[in-house]
Amino acid sequence: VPAPGSRRDHYRFRKHAWSTLMGNQNTLLAGMWDAAAGGIKIAGRESVVGLRLDEMQDFYGFMQREMAALIDRWREQYDAGQA
């Protein structure tokens, strides 16, 4: 955003820019879940590697499920002045 008389860069962020950015991370979370699934298929679920990848898959699945609700709660609290 240009500022009269200034040579510096100025930026303006829309409301909820940060929560929108985090919401877009679901693609990354899904990719990590898929990567773990592929590794489990190759290594076998009961192998040492498979067990670690199973935990990874559980974690990223949890993050995918929780992220939308977390962002919704953040927006509600922020808009109510409680964040």
C-alpha positions, 0 to 999 in steps of 0.5 A, spaced: 500 500 500 503 506 497 504 511 503 505 519 501 512 521 502 514 514 504 519 510 500 518 504 505 514 498 503 507 498 507 502 492 507 495 491 509 492 485 511 485 483 511 481 481 517 482 474 519 488 473 514 492 469 519 486 464 520 485 464 513 492 462 512 492 457 517 486 454 514 490 453 507 494 449 511 489 443 510 493 441 504 499 440 507 496 436 513 493 432 508 499 431 504 503 429 510 497 424 512 498 421 505 505 420 505 505 416 512 500 412 509 504 410 503 510 409 508 506 404 512 504 400 505 511 400 504 514 398 511 508 394 513 504 397 519 507 392 525 514 394 523 518 399 527 518 404 521 510 403 520 509 404 527 512 411 527 508 412 521 502 410 524 503 415 529 504 420 524 498 419 520 494 419 527 497 426 529 496 429 522 489 426 521 487 429 528 490 436 526 486 436 520 480 434 524 481 439 529 484 445 525 477 448 522 474 448 529 480 451 532 480 456 527 472 457 527 473 458 535 479 463 534 474 467 529 468 467 534 473 469 540 477 475 536 470 478 533 467 478 540 474 481 543 476 475 547 482 473 543 
